[in-house]
């Protein structure tokens, strides 16, 4: 049971490091805008965009809604 | 980067004319929709084997997007099921020169390292993921632009650029070309402060959350120990660890409540924060004493969880309230931010703040007049509805005085500035708004009224417990008293109002009602006096042909001659006459020698006969007295109804009378009836002519004693204040600058869609639908919300009664306390978020996905221009 004397501080250390991470993220403004990141994941990565745009420009003009 | 100044695809350079509304209505063509904006394409513009566009603007924007290789914009938009809000883009002619002004950059931009600058710009047209993607891409493709970040919720674009390589105006013009017209940020400079407060609150939540979680874990170990036995040294370790953890939670998180309680106490009022503070402090101090002495219960898990939950409740309410406030801030569309200053032969765009008296400015048709002044040259008609409430356009000519904030409708004007900035009539009215907002009585919230006797009851119960137990068993008296204070700490009571309010504001936003403050609900709960503005609120705010007396020939002549004019009355007549059957048999070719008389009418020759069209006064001047006699009854009837009659005379004989007016909104009568049934008394306050107001009042069945016409903004304010003097709730519904002071003074001010900035600032509620029927929904929703708040309060009081009885009997086991508190909070949370408070007025099929709801309440800019 005396392992508790080590484990309890260790557990608290984990909690504190999580807290520090949160504080860092907040200071960096990661929680300022909670709406745009949700839609930004719909955007593909930069490299991918070039390829897809090239493809798209070949086939798009034929499309008609 | 390739050249972006011109559309890259050739062949698309020849731009067909913009489709008119009339041709767009053809049902056969509806199957073909515009490649860019999704609107139906008129038949002449349809291309069977390619992309069709409804107008030149869409074609240009499509060509640019396509030329940049950004076609994925359309894919993304389809995936979102979203359209460009049914509005074709209109790439403007603005140069944005004022963005390069030193004053502008000093006001809005901030320096970054390495000589770069950052600025936040407002872009109204951002409303979906595809917009975010497109704006960020096109921005970053410009040389000299380091980064473009879009904040969807606030319609902000943050541009990080190098001023030595590219001018801000060039960036702005680039956005504008794609249909995203940027504006100067319109926040009131409190953005930074709000952000700091938000972050500080988040940190407090994080710290108390981490503490609460860990203390709760330790508490489980202690509960286990209590049931099965635990060695003294381990239980001491756990108790001391809990104490150490709780200190920062109380000191950092709890201080919010201590401060609130202290400032309320000093002001001599009782606030919900006081019983909360007592509970937190009692639990903490009691727990600390018991930890040090090594006997009795510690209450740290209850105390920390309490602080955590209450902070989360406050954060939610704050966020919802601010979202509503920001959403309405985005709608500021009518305040002129820039002006076209004339110096010599040159016309320069400058920020309005740079204008001084004796400057000469040019006001184009469709623009907002930037300063008070006198007309130097030009003749035009002004829409003054937002300033005075007058629904009819006002003709102005040389030497006439004009006011900032009015809209120039027909022709360009040269204006000599007399008053600018703070001295204009608009600015003075804003001053009035601020003063009346400060005078407005604050209501004591239900929860705070409850707090008053709650504190009294809890403290007397505590005294009773302490007294009885020190007589029965003095060694446990302190423990039992502290247990009472802890279990009665009104956690659920503190959550009851914020959660219900946050849920209600969220649901209201989905029903397109933006509510800026939680007190609105309680103020609307008791019926009182409701004042309605007329122009733009009860009526549609634009001229319409309401009735026609006369033969078809006169009608055709009228249509033909009015097609030659750009006067607002002519525009309304052409629109409404042309859409009627048999309206387009004759065209403008039959009309010759058209002569327009300012403020009177039109003289022309039609099929060889003299044709006179105009007001009764104008025709009386032109024709013999008896010519009008036959139409007298029709004329009198129109005037009595508050309409504007337009007479048509062919060959000296009056052949027809058209009555124009500002039509009532179709939902007005039903809404007023619903409000009456709920016990509200309804009146009209309008700056328009008395006859018009009385006519509208009669049509709606409103007693003429409470129909006030021709009232100035100051009189509106006085009437609203007088009606609320005895403490009854007053509601003012309006849309103009002239309503703003009254909106601020009323217990609840409600502004309409398309209203002026001043009205939006002053109002507590904004109706995104621009429909008067939302007022009835607002009142109904407020009623439901107050009922939910009461239900929440009742639940939490119930739990408190159980807890208090147990504590007085000395039966509070820490497990009981730990169970009671979360159950009571959970009940309140579920009861708040399960309630249907506001019902969106439209059928579900027409609604957009919920994620887009809050942002699509945005208006078309200058919605009021005729």
Interface residues (C-beta under 8 A of the other chain):
Chain A: X1 X4 X5 X8 X11 X12 X15 X16 X18 X19 X22 X23 X26 X27 X29 X31 X32 X33 X34 X35 X36 X38 X39 X40 X42 X43 X44 X49 X50 X52 X53 X54 X56 X57 X60 X61 X63 X64 X65
Chain B: X32 X33 X35 X38 X50 X51 X52 X66 X69 X70 X71 X72 X74 X75 X76 X79 X128 X129 X132 X133 X137 X150 X151 X152 X153 X154 X195 X198 X199 X202 X203 X206 X207 X210 X213 X214 X217 X218 X231 X234 X237 X238 X241 X245 X851
